[in-house]
Amino acid sequence: MIGGMLKFCYVLIFIQVICYSFVSPEKLPQNDEDICALVSCTSLTPTNSSIEKFCNQSRGLLMRGRCCLDLSTNAIYGVDLSWCNISHLGSMLHEQAPQVVKLSLPSQNGCPSNWTWFNTTWKAWNFTNSNKHYEVCYNQTDTCATLKTFNYSCPENSQCRNDGPGMFQCLCSHGWTGYKCVRHSHGKPSISILIGSFGSATLLSVFFWLSERKNAINR
């Protein structure tokens, strides 16, 4: 009986290790609409806007549609969505323009503001400016630095990276991958996972052994 229980426990360990070996990081949903050419906007290229002025005054930047792009990297540093009929941005801004410095939105939308996570609240932007037609948000906050002040840190074997206004990601360090970065990139789970698995199996084995011993004494 005890031998059978031990075999069962170690089979569970094997299944757990296999599961950790094949888990892949969760992917965010993609948005195919081009943020620089939204169909809901009254015109493709805004004129005399704060985003256009910011782009023209910054070296190496160029307007394309409603976006201000870095000519060398194609990274989006400014987005003008004023006079656009949008209900919400969803994940579009974080997927296509995580490095955005300046953003203009219709006044009814307003800037993506405070974020709350595990009873922790922080601002997405350092500065905002608004009138009756639109609101401009600029200079993203450093989310990772802000979270450090709340004593939050990413899991072991990962680092925090800012991922758009108010957002962040925990990216696996070199040589680590999988859910919570517990698996080596060459396919082996971390030592802590193995120790935890074998420890659990040992405790279960001792529990079953004591239960069987108690039953044998009672007989």
Sequence and secondary structure as in RCSB ss.txt:
>XXXX:A:sequence
MIGGMLKFCYVLIFIQVICYSFVSPEKLPQNDEDICALVSCTSLTPTNSSIEKFCNQSRGLLMRGRCCLDLSTNA
IYGVDLSWCNISHLGSMLHEQAPQVVKLSLPSQNGCPSNWTWFNTTWKAWNFTNSNKHYEVCYNQTDTCATLKTF
NYSCPENSQCRNDGPGMFQCLCSHGWTGYKCVRHSHGKPSISILIGSFGSATLLSVFFWLSERKNAINR
>XXXX:A:secstr
 HHHHHHHHHHHHHHHHHHHHH          S GGG TTBS SS SS HHHHHHHHSTTEEEETTEEEETTT  
EEEEE TTB  S  TTHHHHH TT SEEEEETTT     EEETTEEE SEEEEEE SSEEEEEEE  HHHHHHHT
T    TTEEEEE STT EEEEE TTEESGGG EETTS B HHHHHHHHHHHHHHHHHHHHHHHHHHHH 
